[in-house]
Amino acid sequence: MSISRRSVIVSALAGTATATVAGLSAATPAAAAPSAPAASPPGDVVGKITVGYQGWFACSGDGAPINGWWHWSQNWGQSPSPGNNAIKSWPDNRDYTHTYRTAYAALGSGQPATLFSSYDQQTVDTHFSWMRQNGIDTAALQRFNPNGGEGPTRDAMAVKVRASAESQGRKFYIMYDATGWTNMKQELKDDWTNKMRAHTASSAYARQNGKPVVGIWGFGFNEANKNWPVADCLDVVNWFKAQGCYVMGGVPTHWRSGNEDSRAGFMDLYHAFDMLSPWMVGRIANVADTDNFYTSVNTPDQADCNAHGVDYQPCVLPGDLQAGHRAHGDFMWRQFYNMVRVGAQGIYISMFDEYNEGNQIAKTAENASQIPVGSGIRALDEDGTACSSDYYLRLTGDGGRMLRGELALTPVRPTAPTPGGGGGDPQPSGDLALRKPATASSYTQVYGPGNAVDGNSGSYWESANNAFPQWIQVDLGAASAVKRVVLALPPDPAWATRTQTVAVLGSANGTDFTTLAGAAGRTFDPAGGNTTTVTLPTVVTTRYVRLQFTANTGWPAGQLSTLSVYSS
């Protein structure tokens, strides 16, 4: 199993008071600090939100060279299960066109417990589309030592991330994690020269001050697997700067004082970086911790960076979901508030997709219906507040707006846990068809068209039998951008594999329809969740979406339990 930052970093909460900042309660706003003088003008990391992107999940059968359940299980050669588990948070898999069956019990909804693979290009495309939808600017692709068995898969992930960043209009850069990399001094340079530097030719590669950005994480940490001499670390940083790169350093929390998680004598190294991003995972767990660090760590950090012409990019994290740190977004928002008022030049989100460490902002299971039964894994509603699966993506987007000055500095979280702003049953994120009016050419018995948009995967629409063609349609309520339609049958294995011939049509008025996707066989397989996705060639604007059925190999009628429509 490869190294995980969480597994090698010991919590450095020593000296972290549980009280709030003197004279300031966790809920009381303080006057904003004067804006810090930026060492650099706005670019692709200064003035921007950057997310740490691992892209390190694979599944057996996905075609990845690593050929196993990479980071999903302890033993990658065996399917994830309660006894072979590396998962702290369960993803919301509804936006992926393909997932892989695990050995976990079914979800609370009865659907199979499946997981995505980062090796599938559609997975990476989906992640970068979430970034685009939520105003997240830049992704730092984590690259551990590529000279072992993980190398070919990591090489491929760099290509996939580049393609997704280009197609979604996001920026990306390579961020080396040197953890455990014994011969990093030469091998890191060789990897950049022979492989990774080629990606800087992409229009999507992040640049700051006109230079390609490179991140290096791990120098200066007081840990056995990061014990390189300061001279070697400084040599690497200066080498990258000589190559014309803007070098960002992921450094210890206590880099400035040179104690606790930082080695002493590394200050010249730290000041050699163009940007510093001190690590915070495992250091804070609640609003009081956050406020204490604002006073005792972040404020003097910012002053030191200002004095030495270094850009400051502190970490903001959503919190360990399994440990109950999140407080339905209040913990993360307090960090955004503190880092903006301290004058940070940028913000680094730790992390985008670390489901195996529980601190991901990517779409996550909302409630028990989306978690394997008996797994003990917590959903986003773990503290009793319903949250949509994209909540922390939206929260991050609002944090970015505050960083850029598009939202006034405020300690009050502006982001509602659910898109509608209230509690109750959370709506699956982004589904334009959910609970909207549905009609059909016909239906049998009690299996009416409303069953396809009621959010219940167990209910379904069935047309009149032996009477093709048949159709079902949904009124989105207004002209809407549509890119993708997801169809499903009940997840019960009794619904054997079948292929239905379905075309997708659209209309502005409910009368005159045009073909959006031609008739084609759409396969529904219980092993894959009994879902199929139709992705339109281009985004179209339409109010009515109609599915026209002309054949079904499993039953002589049109059948559908879920009709979901998405704009991306």
C-alpha positions in Angstrom: 0.0 0.0 0.0 1.3 3.5 -0.9 2.0 6.2 1.7 -0.8 8.3 2.9 -0.2 11.7 4.4 -2.6 10.9 7.2 -0.8 7.7 8.1 2.6 9.4 8.6 1.7 12.8 10.1 1.2 12.8 13.8 -1.3 15.4 15.0 0.4 18.5 16.1 -2.2 20.0 18.3 0.2 20.5 21.2 -0.2 24.1 22.2 -3.5 24.4 20.5 -5.9 25.8 23.0 -9.5 24.7 23.2 -10.5 28.2 24.1 -11.3 30.8 21.5 -9.1 33.8 20.7 -8.9 36.1 23.7 -11.9 38.4 23.7 -13.5 36.8 20.6 -16.0 34.0 20.6 -16.2 31.6 17.8 -19.4 33.2 16.6 -18.3 36.8 16.9 -16.9 38.7 13.9 -13.6 40.6 14.3 -12.5 43.5 12.3 -10.8 42.6 9.1 -7.0 42.8 9.1 -5.5 45.2 6.6 -4.9 43.6 3.2 -1.4 42.1 3.1 0.9 43.3 0.3 1.0 40.5 -2.3 4.4 39.3 -3.3 2.8 38.4 -6.6 -0.1 39.7 -8.7 -3.2 37.5 -9.3 -2.5 34.5 -11.5 -3.5 30.9 -11.5 -2.6 30.3 -7.8 -2.4 33.8 -6.3 -6.0 35.1 -5.7 -7.3 31.7 -6.5 -8.7 28.5 -4.9 -6.5 25.5 -5.5 -7.6 22.0 -4.6 -5.3 19.1 -3.9 -6.3 16.4 -6.3 -5.1 12.8 -5.6 -6.7 10.9 -8.5 -5.4 7.7 -6.8 -8.4 5.4 -6.9 -8.5 2.3 -9.1 -10.7 -0.8 -9.3 -10.2 -4.3 -10.4 -11.2 -4.5 -14.1 -10.8 -0.8 -14.9 -7.7 -1.3 -17.1 -5.3 0.6 -14.9 -1.7 -0.8 -14.9 -1.8 -1.1 -11.1 -4.5 -3.7 -11.6 -6.2 -3.6 -8.2 -8.4 -1.7 -5.8 -5.9 1.1 -5.3 -6.6 3.1 -2.1 -10.1 1.6 -1.8 -9.0 -1.4 0.3 -6.1 -2.5 2.5 -5.4 -5.5 0.2 -5.6 -4.0 -3.3 -5.9 -7.5 -4.7 -9.2 -8.1 -3.1 -12.5 -6.2 -3.3 -13.3 -3.6 -0.7 -15.4 -5.0 2.2 -15.9 -4.3 5.9 -12.9 -6.6 6.6 -10.8 -5.1 3.8 -11.5 -1.5 4.1 -9.6 1.7 3.5 -12.6 4.0 3.1 -13.5 6.7 5.6 -16.2 8.4 3.4 -18.5 6.9 0.8 -18.8 8.8 -2.5 -22.0 9.8 -4.2 -21.6 7.8 -7.4 -24.7 9.0 -9.3 -22.7 11.2 -11.8 -20.4 8.5 -13.0 -21.3 6.5 -16.1 -19.4 3.4 -14.8 -18.7 2.1 -11.4 -17.4 -1.2 -10.0 -19.1 -3.7 -7.7 -17.6 -4.2 -4.2 -18.0 -6.9 -1.6 -19.9 -4.5 0.7 -23.6 -5.1 1.5 -26.1 -3.1 -0.6 -26.7 0.5 0.0 -29.5 1.5 2.3 -31.5 2.2 -0.9 -31.1 -1.4 -2.0 -28.7 -0.5 -4.8 -25.4 -2.4 -5.2 -22.4 -0.8 -3.3 -20.2 0.3 -6.2 -17.2 2.6 -6.4 -15.6 4.8 -9.1 -12.2 4.5 -10.7 -10.0 7.6 -11.2 -8.5 5.7 -14.2 -11.8 6.2 -16.1 -11.5 9.4 -18.1 -15.2 10.2 -17.4 -14.5 10.2 -13.7 -11.8 12.8 -14.1 -14.0 14.8 -16.5 -16.8 14.7 -13.9 -14.5 15.9 -11.1 -13.3 18.8 -13.2 -16.8 19.7 -14.3 -17.7 19.9 -10.6 -14.8 22.3 -10.2 -16.1 24.4 -13.1 -19.6 24.5 -11.8 -18.5 25.7 -8.4 -15.9 28.2 -9.4 -12.9 26.2 -8.2 -9.9 27.5 -10.2 -7.0 25.2 -10.0 -6.1 21.5 -9.2 -2.7 20.4 -7.9 -2.2 16.8 -9.1 -0.4 14.9 -6.4 2.6 12.9 -7.7 4.3 10.5 -5.4 7.5 8.6 -6.3 6.7 7.2 -9.8 9.6 4.9 -10.0 7.9 1.8 -8.5 4.8 -0.1 -9.4 2.5 2.9 -9.2 4.4 4.8 -11.8 2.6 3.8 -15.0 -0.8 4.5 -13.5 0.4 7.9 -12.1 1.8 8.8 -15.6 -1.6 8.0 -17.1 -3.4 10.1 -14.5 -1.4 13.2 -15.4 -2.5 12.8 -19.0 -6.2 12.3 -17.9 -6.1 15.4 -15.6 -4.6 17.5 -18.4 -7.4 16.5 -20.8 -10.1 17.2 -18.3 -8.6 20.6 -17.3 -8.5 21.5 -20.9 -12.0 20.5 -21.7 -13.5 22.1 -18.5 -11.5 25.3 -18.6 -9.7 24.7 -15.3 -6.0 25.0 -14.5 -3.8 22.2 -13.1 -0.2 21.7 -12.1 2.1 18.9 -10.9 2.7 18.8 -7.1 5.3 16.3 -6.1 4.8 14.6 -2.7 8.3 13.5 -1.7 7.2 11.3 1.2 9.3 8.2 1.4 11.2 9.1 -1.8 14.8 8.2 -0.8 16.5 9.3 -3.9 14.3 12.3 -4.6 17.2 14.8 -5.2 18.0 13.4 -8.6 15.0 11.3 -9.5 12.6 14.2 -9.0 14.6 16.3 -11.4 14.7 13.5 -13.9 10.9 12.9 -13.7 10.3 16.6 -14.4 12.7 16.7 -17.3 11.7 13.5 -18.9 8.0 13.3 -18.3 6.1 16.0 -16.4 7.6 19.1 -18.0 5.9 18.2 -21.3 2.5 19.0 -19.7 3.5 22.7 -19.3 2.8 23.0 -23.0 -0.9 22.7 -22.2 -3.0 25.9 -22.2 -4.5 24.6 -19.0 -1.2 24.3 -17.1 -1.2 26.8 -14.2 1.2 29.7 -14.5 2.0 32.3 -11.9 4.1 35.4 -12.7 4.4 34.0 -16.2 6.1 30.8 -14.9 4.7 27.2 -14.8 3.8 26.2 -11.3 5.4 23.2 -9.6 4.5 22.1 -6.0 6.8 20.2 -3.7 5.3 18.7 -0.5 7.2 17.3 2.4 10.4 19.2 2.8 11.3 20.1 6.4 8.9 17.7 8.1 10.2 16.2 11.3 9.5 12.6 10.3 11.6 9.6 9.5 10.4 9.3 5.9 11.2 12.9 5.1 14.7 13.1 6.6 16.6 14.7 3.6 19.4 17.2 4.5 18.3 20.8 4.1 21.0 21.2 1.5 19.4 18.6 -0.7 16.0 20.1 -0.4 17.3 23.6 -1.2 19.2 22.2 -4.2 15.9 20.9 -5.6 14.0 24.1 -5.0 16.7 26.2 -6.6 17.0 23.8 -9.5 13.3 24.2 -10.3 13.5 27.9 -10.1 16.5 27.8 -12.5 14.2 25.9 -14.9 11.9 28.9 -14.9 9.3 27.5 -12.5 7.3 29.2 -9.8 7.8 26.8 -6.9 5.1 26.2 -4.2 6.1 24.4 -1.0 3.8 22.3 1.1 5.5 22.7 4.4 5.1 21.8 8.1 2.5 23.7 10.2 5.3 25.1 12.4 7.7 25.9 9.7 8.3 29.4 11.1 9.2 28.4 14.6 11.1 25.3 13.5 9.7 23.0 16.1 7.0 20.4 16.7 6.3 19.0 13.1 9.2 21.0 11.6 12.9 20.3 11.6 15.1 23.1 12.9 17.5 24.9 10.6 15.3 24.9 7.5 14.3 28.6 7.4 16.5 29.4 4.4 14.7 26.6 2.5 11.3 27.9 3.4 12.1 31.4 2.3 13.5 30.0 -1.0 10.0 28.9 -2.1 7.8 31.4 -4.1 4.8 30.3 -2.2 4.3 28.5 1.2 1.3 26.3 2.0 1.6 25.0 5.6 -0.2 21.7 6.2 -3.2 21.7 8.6 -4.8 18.2 8.4 -4.7 16.7 11.9 -4.0 20.1 13.5 -7.4 21.5 13.9 -10.8 19.9 14.6 -13.2 22.6 15.5 -13.9 26.4 15.3 -12.0 27.1 18.6 -8.9 25.4 17.2 -9.3 27.4 14.0 -9.5 30.7 15.9 -6.5 29.8 18.0 -4.4 29.0 15.0 -5.5 32.3 13.4 -3.8 34.2 16.2 -0.9 32.0 17.1 0.1 30.6 13.7 -1.6 32.2 10.7 -1.2 35.8 11.5 2.6 35.6 12.2 3.0 33.3 9.2 1.5 35.9 7.0 3.7 38.6 8.4 6.8 36.5 7.8 5.8 35.8 4.3 5.1 39.5 3.6 8.5 40.4 5.0 10.3 37.9 2.7 8.3 38.4 -0.5 6.8 34.9 -0.3 3.1 34.3 -1.3 1.1 32.7 1.6 -1.4 29.9 0.7 -2.8 28.4 3.9 -4.7 25.2 3.9 -8.5 25.0 4.4 -10.1 21.6 5.1 -13.7 20.5 5.4 -12.9 18.3 8.4 -12.7 14.5 9.0 -16.3 13.4 8.3 -15.9 10.1 10.1 -14.5 11.9 13.2 -17.5 14.3 13.3 -15.4 17.5 12.7 -17.5 19.1 10.0 -20.3 20.8 11.9 -22.3 20.9 8.6 -19.9 23.4 7.1 -19.3 25.8 10.0 -15.8 24.5 10.7 -14.7 25.0 7.1 -16.3 28.4 6.7 -14.6 29.7 9.8 -11.3 28.8 8.2 -12.2 30.6 5.0 -13.2 33.7 7.1 -9.9 33.6 9.1 -7.7 33.0 6.0 -9.3 35.9 4.0 -9.1 38.3 6.9 -5.4 37.4 7.6 -4.7 38.5 4.0 -3.7 35.2 2.4 -2.6 35.4 -1.2 -4.4 32.1 -2.1 -6.1 29.2 -0.4 -5.3 25.5 -0.8 -8.1 23.0 -0.1 -7.1 19.8 1.6 -8.3 17.8 -0.3 -10.6 17.3 -3.3 -11.0 13.5 -3.4 -9.5 11.9 -0.3 -12.4 9.5 0.5 -9.9 7.2 2.1 -9.0 9.9 4.6 -12.4 11.5 5.1 -11.5 15.1 4.3 -12.8 15.3 0.7 -15.0 18.1 -0.7 -16.1 16.0 -3.7 -19.6 14.7 -3.8 -20.3 12.4 -0.8 -23.1 10.2 0.4 -25.9 12.4 1.8 -27.6 9.9 4.1 -27.9 6.2 5.1 -29.7 5.4 1.8 -26.4 6.0 0.0 -24.1 4.1 2.4 -23.5 0.3 2.6 -25.7 -1.2 5.2 -23.8 -2.1 8.4 -20.5 -0.4 7.2 -20.4 2.1 10.0 -19.4 4.8 7.5 -20.9 8.2 8.2 -22.9 10.2 5.7 -23.0 14.0 5.4 -26.1 14.2 7.7 -24.1 12.6 10.5 -24.8 15.5 12.9 -28.5 15.6 12.1 -28.3 18.3 9.4 -29.2 17.2 5.9 -26.6 18.3 3.3 -26.6 17.8 -0.4 -23.8 15.7 -1.8 -22.2 18.8 -3.4 -22.4 20.9 -0.3 -18.7 21.3 0.3 -18.1 22.0 -3.4 -20.6 24.9 -3.1 -19.1 26.0 0.2 -15.6 26.1 -1.4 -17.0 28.1 -4.3 -18.4 30.7 -1.9 -15.0 30.7 0.0 -13.4 31.5 -3.4 -15.8 34.4 -4.0 -14.9 35.9 -0.6 -11.2 35.5 -1.3 -11.6 37.4 -4.6 -13.7 40.1 -3.0 -16.9 39.1 -4.8 -18.5 38.3 -1.4 -18.0 40.6 1.6 -15.9 39.3 4.4 -18.3 37.6 6.8 -18.0 35.0 9.6 -21.6 33.9 8.8 -21.7 30.9 6.4 -23.7 32.0 3.3 -24.0 28.5 1.9 -27.1 26.5 2.6 -26.5 22.8 3.3 -29.2 21.9 0.7 -29.8 23.9 -2.5 -33.3 24.9 -1.3 -31.9 26.4 1.9 -33.8 24.2 4.3 -33.6 20.8 5.9 -35.6 17.8 5.2 -34.9 15.2 2.6 -32.0 16.4 0.5 -32.5 16.7 -3.2 -30.0 14.8 -5.4 -27.7 17.5 -6.5 -28.3 19.0 -9.9 -31.1 16.7 -11.1 -33.4 19.0 -13.1 -36.1 16.4 -13.4 -36.5 15.5 -9.7 -40.2 15.7 -8.7 -41.1 17.7 -11.8 -44.3 17.0 -13.7 -44.1 13.9 -15.8 -46.4 12.5 -18.5 -46.4 9.4 -20.7 -48.1 8.0 -23.8 -49.6 5.3 -21.5 -49.0 3.3 -18.3 -49.9 0.0 -16.8 -51.9 -0.4 -13.5 -50.3 1.8 -10.8 -47.0 2.3 -12.6 -47.5 5.9 -13.7 -44.9 8.3 -15.1 -44.5 10.2 -11.8 -42.7 7.2 -10.4 -39.7 7.9 -12.6 -39.1 11.4 -11.0 -40.1 10.8 -7.4 -36.6 10.1 -6.1 -37.5 6.5 -5.1 -35.4 4.0 -7.0 -37.8 1.2 -6.1 -40.9 2.6 -7.9 -41.1 2.6 -11.7 -43.1 3.6 -14.8 -44.2 0.9 -17.2 -46.0 1.6 -20.4 -48.9 -0.4 -22.0 -47.6 -3.8 -23.0 -47.1 -5.0 -26.6 -47.7 -1.5 -28.0 -44.4 0.1 -29.0 -43.5 2.9 -29.6 -44.1 4.5 -26.1 -42.8 7.6 -24.5 -42.3 9.3 -21.1 -41.5 13.0 -20.7 -40.7 15.5 -18.0 -41.4 19.2 -17.9 -38.4 20.9 -16.4 -40.5 24.0 -15.7 -38.4 26.4 -17.8 -35.9 26.3 -20.7 -32.8 24.7 -19.2 -29.4 23.7 -20.4 -29.3 19.9 -20.8 -26.2 17.8 -21.4 -26.8 14.4 -19.8 -29.8 12.1 -19.1 -29.4 9.3 -16.6 -31.9 6.3 -16.8 -32.3 3.6 -14.3 -34.4 0.5 -13.4 -34.9 -0.7 -9.9 -31.7 -2.0 -8.4 -33.2 -5.3 -7.3 -31.3 -8.2 -9.0 -34.7 -9.6 -9.9 -34.7 -7.1 -12.7 -32.5 -9.1 -15.0 -30.2 -7.5 -17.6 -32.1 -6.0 -20.5 -31.6 -3.6 -23.4 -34.2 -1.0 -24.2 -34.1 1.0 -27.4 -34.5 4.6 -26.4 -34.2 8.0 -28.2 -34.0 11.3 -26.4 -36.1 14.2 -27.7 -36.5 17.8 -26.6 -39.1 20.5 -27.0 -39.6 24.1 -26.1 -43.4 23.9 -26.0 -44.3 20.2 -25.3 -45.6 19.8 -28.8 -42.8 20.1 -31.4 -39.9 17.8 -30.6 -36.5 17.4 -32.1 -34.1 14.5 -31.6 -31.3 15.1 -29.2 -29.9 11.6 -29.2 -31.0 9.0 -31.7 -32.6 5.6 -30.9 -30.0 3.2 -29.6 -29.9 0.1 -27.4 -29.4 1.2 -23.8 -28.3 -1.7 -21.5 -29.5 -2.0 -17.9 -27.4 -4.4 -15.9 -28.0 -5.0 -12.2 -24.3 -5.6 -11.7 -23.7 -2.0 -12.6 -26.6 -0.5 -10.6 -29.1 -0.9 -13.5 -28.3 2.5 -14.8 -27.4 3.9 -18.2 -26.3 7.4 -19.2 -27.0 9.3 -22.4 -24.6 12.1 -22.9 -25.7 14.6 -25.6 -23.1 15.7 -28.2 -23.5 19.3 -27.1 -25.4 21.2 -24.4 -28.9 22.0 -25.6 -31.5 24.3 -24.2 -34.9 22.7 -23.8 -37.9 22.6 -21.4 -39.4 19.2 -22.1 -37.3 16.0 -22.2 -38.9 13.0 -23.8 -37.7 9.4 -23.9 -39.1 7.4 -26.8 -39.0 3.6 -26.3 -39.3 1.2 -29.3 -38.0 -2.1 -27.9 -37.2 -3.9 -24.7 -35.4 -7.3 -24.5 -36.7 -8.0 -21.0 -40.4 -7.1 -21.2 -42.7 -5.9 -24.0 -43.0 -2.4 -22.6 -41.1 0.8 -21.8 -39.8 0.6 -18.2 -38.1 3.2 -16.1 -37.6 3.8 -12.4 -35.4 7.0 -12.6 -35.3 9.7 -15.2 -32.6 12.3 -14.2 -31.6 15.3 -16.3 -28.4 17.2 -15.8 -26.9 20.3 -17.3 -23.3 18.9 -17.3 
